[in-house]
Amino acid sequence: MIVSILLTNVGIAFAHRRLQSSLQKIGLMSLHARVFPVVAALMIFFFMIWRSCPGRLWLFFGAIFVLLKLLPTIFSHYQEKLIQTQTLRVLDQLILGVQAGQTLRVSLSALIRQETSLLRIPLENLAHALVFESSPASLKSKALRDLFNELSRIEKSQAKCADQLRSLRKNLKTLESFRRKSGQVALQIRMQAVISALLYAGLLLFVTTQFGFHAHQGLILASGILFFGGMVTVFVIGRRLRWTT
């Protein structure tokens, strides 16, 4: 009991520091006051359930600490997907602002003030890079760095800014459509591979139960190697392939 109480107190203190560090890395320190009470309540709740089982508390608290440690990585992946899916909308707003007579930077600033989603943080970083920096080295997102390079090039050209933004939007929309179609094809291939794996497993089970494993172990081993090689080709090597136009 005493061990469980000490473990819970130490765990809550460590979770507080770990959560604070993770939120600071992703620029969401304002959420700490709302997220930490939830984490602490969960830890206290499971302490009440497993107070007589320190081993279970170790496992649960360990899972919490790993999750908090991975929070910046998880958030960066989510933010990358968010930027990719919202880039066309951002360009639409920039095009409207430029057509209304605003500069690119003013239009971007107006968009940031209206933004209420988590996209506001990367947009603020983008605007800061455009105003104060000449390279996107401080931008952690690849999609944001690509957008910085394009907007910086358009801004420096100072010629038909709206037309260049529309051209950029058209290219990105074509690329997004291409990725979606290629992803659908890749998904179909993977589904066929999964079905093949299920059929192979069923056939392997039938052969081993009806004819025995030891009597045909050479044939089963050879088929297993060939089948595993095919799965590796589909799921691993196939991921590196890129459709070309």
C-alpha positions as CSV (number, residue, x, y, z in Angstrom):
1,M,0.0,0.0,0.0
2,I,2.8,2.4,1.0
3,V,4.7,1.5,-2.2
4,S,1.6,2.2,-4.3
5,I,1.1,5.6,-2.7
6,L,4.8,6.6,-3.2
7,L,4.7,5.3,-6.7
8,T,1.5,7.4,-7.5
9,N,2.9,10.6,-6.0
10,V,6.2,10.2,-7.8
11,G,4.4,9.3,-11.0
12,I,2.1,12.4,-10.8
13,A,5.1,14.7,-10.3
14,F,7.0,13.1,-13.1
15,A,4.0,13.3,-15.4
16,H,3.6,17.0,-14.6
17,R,7.2,17.7,-15.7
18,R,7.0,15.3,-18.8
19,L,3.7,16.9,-20.0
20,Q,5.1,20.4,-19.5
21,S,8.2,19.6,-21.5
22,S,6.2,17.9,-24.3
23,L,3.7,20.7,-24.6
24,Q,6.4,23.3,-24.6
25,K,8.1,21.5,-27.5
26,I,5.0,21.6,-29.6
27,G,4.0,25.2,-28.6
28,L,0.8,24.3,-26.7
29,M,1.7,25.2,-23.1
30,S,-1.7,26.9,-22.8
31,L,-3.2,23.4,-22.7
32,H,-1.2,22.3,-19.7
33,A,-3.7,23.5,-17.1
34,R,-6.5,21.5,-18.8
35,V,-4.6,18.4,-19.7
36,F,-2.6,17.7,-16.5
37,P,-5.7,17.5,-14.2
38,V,-7.1,14.8,-16.6
39,V,-3.8,12.8,-16.5
40,A,-3.6,13.2,-12.7
41,A,-7.2,12.1,-12.3
42,L,-6.5,9.0,-14.3
43,M,-3.5,8.1,-12.3
44,I,-5.4,8.5,-9.0
45,F,-8.3,6.5,-10.4
46,F,-6.1,3.6,-11.3
47,F,-4.4,3.9,-8.0
48,M,-7.7,3.4,-6.2
49,I,-8.3,0.3,-8.4
50,W,-4.8,-1.2,-8.2
51,R,-3.5,0.1,-5.0
52,S,-2.7,-3.4,-3.8
53,C,-1.0,-4.3,-7.1
54,P,2.2,-2.2,-7.6
55,G,3.1,-4.2,-10.6
56,R,0.0,-3.1,-12.5
57,L,0.6,0.5,-11.4
58,W,4.1,0.3,-12.8
59,L,2.8,-0.9,-16.2
60,F,0.1,1.7,-16.3
61,F,2.3,4.6,-15.3
62,G,5.0,3.4,-17.7
63,A,2.5,3.5,-20.5
64,I,1.5,7.1,-19.5
65,F,5.1,8.2,-19.4
66,V,5.9,6.7,-22.8
67,L,2.8,8.3,-24.3
68,L,3.8,11.7,-22.9
69,K,7.3,11.2,-24.2
70,L,6.0,10.4,-27.7
71,L,3.5,13.3,-27.6
72,P,5.7,15.7,-29.7
73,T,6.3,13.0,-32.3
74,I,2.7,12.1,-32.5
75,F,1.7,15.8,-32.7
76,S,4.3,16.5,-35.4
77,H,2.9,13.7,-37.6
78,Y,-0.7,15.0,-37.0
79,Q,0.4,18.5,-37.8
80,E,2.1,17.4,-41.0
81,K,-1.1,15.7,-42.2
82,L,-3.1,18.8,-41.2
83,I,-0.9,21.1,-43.1
84,Q,-1.1,18.9,-46.2
85,T,-4.9,18.7,-46.1
86,Q,-5.3,22.4,-45.4
87,T,-2.8,23.9,-47.8
88,L,-5.3,24.4,-50.6
89,R,-7.7,26.2,-48.3
90,V,-4.8,28.5,-47.2
91,L,-4.0,29.3,-50.8
92,D,-7.6,30.1,-51.5
93,Q,-7.6,32.6,-48.7
94,L,-4.3,34.1,-49.8
95,I,-5.6,34.4,-53.4
96,L,-8.7,36.2,-52.2
97,G,-6.6,38.6,-50.1
98,V,-4.2,39.4,-52.9
99,Q,-7.0,39.9,-55.4
100,A,-8.5,42.4,-52.9
101,G,-5.4,44.5,-53.1
102,Q,-3.5,43.2,-50.1
103,T,0.1,42.1,-50.1
104,L,1.0,38.4,-49.5
105,R,2.2,39.0,-46.0
106,V,-0.9,41.1,-45.0
107,S,-3.2,38.4,-46.5
108,L,-1.3,35.7,-44.5
109,S,-1.6,37.8,-41.3
110,A,-5.3,38.2,-41.8
111,L,-5.7,34.5,-42.3
112,I,-3.8,33.8,-39.1
113,R,-6.1,36.1,-37.1
114,Q,-9.1,34.2,-38.4
115,E,-7.7,30.8,-37.9
116,T,-9.0,28.9,-34.8
117,S,-7.7,25.4,-35.4
118,L,-4.3,23.9,-34.6
119,L,-3.2,25.1,-38.0
120,R,-2.7,28.6,-36.5
121,I,0.6,27.7,-34.9
122,P,2.4,26.5,-38.1
123,L,0.9,29.4,-40.0
124,E,2.4,31.8,-37.4
125,N,5.8,30.1,-37.8
126,L,5.5,30.4,-41.5
127,A,4.7,34.1,-41.3
128,H,7.6,34.7,-38.9
129,A,10.0,32.9,-41.3
130,L,8.8,35.0,-44.2
131,V,9.2,38.2,-42.4
132,F,12.4,37.7,-40.4
133,E,14.3,34.8,-42.0
134,S,15.7,34.0,-45.4
135,S,15.6,30.2,-45.0
136,P,13.0,27.8,-43.7
137,A,15.5,26.0,-41.4
138,S,13.4,26.7,-38.3
139,L,10.3,25.1,-39.8
140,K,10.1,21.5,-38.7
141,S,7.4,20.5,-41.1
142,K,8.4,19.5,-44.6
143,A,5.1,20.6,-46.1
144,L,5.5,24.0,-44.4
145,R,9.1,24.3,-45.7
146,D,7.9,23.6,-49.2
147,L,5.1,26.2,-48.8
148,F,7.6,28.7,-47.5
149,N,9.9,28.2,-50.5
150,E,7.0,28.7,-52.9
151,L,5.5,31.8,-51.1
152,S,9.0,33.3,-50.7
153,R,9.6,32.9,-54.4
154,I,6.3,34.4,-55.4
155,E,6.8,37.3,-53.0
156,K,10.3,38.1,-54.3
157,S,9.1,38.0,-58.0
158,Q,6.6,40.8,-57.3
159,A,4.8,40.0,-60.6
160,K,1.3,38.7,-61.0
161,C,1.2,37.4,-57.4
162,A,-2.4,36.2,-57.7
163,D,-1.7,34.3,-60.9
164,Q,1.3,32.6,-59.4
165,L,-0.7,31.6,-56.3
166,R,-3.4,30.1,-58.6
167,S,-0.8,28.2,-60.5
168,L,0.7,26.9,-57.3
169,R,-2.8,25.8,-56.1
170,K,-3.5,24.1,-59.4
171,N,-0.2,22.1,-59.2
172,L,-0.8,21.1,-55.5
173,K,-4.4,20.0,-56.3
174,T,-3.1,17.9,-59.2
175,L,-0.5,16.4,-56.9
176,E,-3.1,15.7,-54.2
177,S,-5.4,14.0,-56.7
178,F,-2.5,11.9,-58.0
179,R,-1.5,10.8,-54.5
180,R,-5.1,9.9,-53.6
181,K,-5.5,7.8,-56.7
182,S,-2.1,6.1,-56.2
183,G,-3.0,5.5,-52.6
184,Q,-6.2,3.8,-53.6
185,V,-4.3,1.5,-56.0
186,A,-1.8,0.7,-53.3
187,L,-4.6,0.0,-50.8
188,Q,-6.2,-2.5,-53.3
189,I,-2.8,-4.3,-53.7
190,R,-2.4,-4.6,-49.9
191,M,-6.0,-5.9,-49.5
192,Q,-5.3,-8.5,-52.1
193,A,-2.1,-9.4,-50.2
194,V,-4.1,-9.8,-46.9
195,I,-6.6,-12.0,-48.6
196,S,-3.8,-14.1,-50.1
197,A,-2.3,-14.4,-46.6
198,L,-5.5,-15.6,-45.1
199,L,-6.0,-18.2,-47.9
200,Y,-2.4,-19.4,-47.5
201,A,-2.8,-19.8,-43.7
202,G,-6.0,-21.8,-44.3
203,L,-4.4,-24.0,-46.9
204,L,-1.3,-24.5,-44.6
205,L,-3.6,-25.5,-41.7
206,F,-5.4,-27.9,-44.0
207,V,-2.2,-29.5,-45.3
208,T,-0.6,-29.9,-41.8
209,T,-3.8,-31.4,-40.3
210,Q,-4.6,-33.8,-43.2
211,F,-1.2,-34.9,-44.4
212,G,1.1,-34.1,-41.4
213,F,3.9,-31.5,-41.1
214,H,7.0,-33.6,-40.8
215,A,6.2,-35.6,-44.0
216,H,6.0,-32.5,-46.1
217,Q,8.2,-30.0,-44.1
218,G,10.5,-29.3,-47.0
219,L,7.7,-28.4,-49.3
220,I,6.0,-26.3,-46.6
221,L,9.2,-24.5,-45.8
222,A,9.9,-23.7,-49.4
223,S,6.3,-22.4,-49.9
224,G,6.6,-20.4,-46.7
225,I,9.8,-18.7,-47.9
226,L,8.3,-17.9,-51.2
227,F,5.2,-16.5,-49.7
228,F,7.1,-14.5,-47.1
229,G,9.2,-13.0,-49.9
230,G,6.1,-12.0,-51.8
231,M,4.7,-10.3,-48.7
232,V,7.9,-8.4,-48.1
233,T,7.8,-7.3,-51.7
234,V,4.3,-6.0,-51.4
235,F,4.4,-4.3,-48.0
236,V,8.0,-3.2,-47.7
237,I,9.6,-2.7,-51.1
238,G,6.3,-1.6,-52.6
239,R,6.1,1.3,-50.2
240,R,9.2,2.8,-51.8
241,L,7.8,2.8,-55.3
242,R,6.4,6.0,-56.6
243,W,4.0,6.5,-59.5
244,T,5.3,8.6,-62.3
245,T,3.4,10.8,-64.6
